[in-house]
Amino acid sequence: MALLEVQHISKHIAGNLIVDDINFKQGALQKVAIAGESGAGKTTLLKIISGHAQADSGTVLFNGKRVIGPEEKLLPGHKEIAYLSQEHDLLHNYKVEELVWFENQLTHDEAATLFEICQIDHLLKRKTDQLSGGEKQRIALCMLLIKSPKMLILDEPFSNLDPIHTDILKAVLEDITGRLQITCMLTSHDPHDTLSWADEVIVMKEGKIIQQGTPQTIYHKPVNEYVAGMFGKYNLLNPEQAALFGIEANGKNVMLRPEEFVISTNAKEAVKGIIQKISFWGSFYEAEVLVNDVKIVVRMMRNEWKVGEEVCVNVNK
């Protein structure tokens, strides 16, 4: 049985349909990421799942029991579902240890392990006004986990973090699932946050689920240009253009990632083109190649070419 079941959830706000007939399941310890542009309905959906917003219709089941909305109970939320919103202010002029011990329901050793997992053990003596945004976020996260929930839901947890604190939080989330055995769900609009972390990705647009699948399926087999664009650059080929590269398109447009093309000097099963531009992106290069009036973006680990050079372009099958 799934840990979480979302059944036909819909929600209007100010007369607008924000969440439209959403259905999916999440298994215990399965990591689910919900991706989508701003206004896709991600935050509203998370609030409904965690019991902080009332759905107009549909049901959320957690461990087989219905999650009750705030219109049906005095205090919103579900005791076994922790929800970390994008705003997580801490009380001012308090030491971190005062905040976390006040909420503590664990033994001393269990709490010490949690502090280490959340990477806040070195912050306990500091006051809250001496912390960075990433540090405050991990303390707010610890204060939720100290109540021993079975599920953790995070709304855009990486959106305001620099790369260093993003990597720290990703490591924390891995330990939360692996060591604490807590099931996690998060939203994000950045593909780097979801592809490397999630077991399952759900893509939303205008309140609807557009595609659901593994990160590999979402990335390599997007159902449309919206999904493809959410997860990085892509080359759009019509059936005739796809045929040049030996791809059977079955009358449909084909979307291929830049790394799915290869530049070489071998003309066998390749199409000739002229390099228009080469860009350096740190860990890789990208070349724009004009092939039969079509611009193909090719990603390369090394640059062995020059602008204006005639090359052969293959699909890396």
Helices and strands as residue ranges (DSSP letters): E 4-13, E 16-26, E 32-36, H 42-49, E 57-62, E 65-66, G 70-72, E 81-84, H 96-103, H 108-117, G 121-123, G 128-130, H 133-145, E 151-154, H 163-178, E 183-188, H 191-195, E 200-205, E 208-213, H 215-220, H 225-230, E 235-237, H 239-244, E 254-256, G 258-260, E 261-264, E 271-280, E 285-291, E 294-300, E 310-315
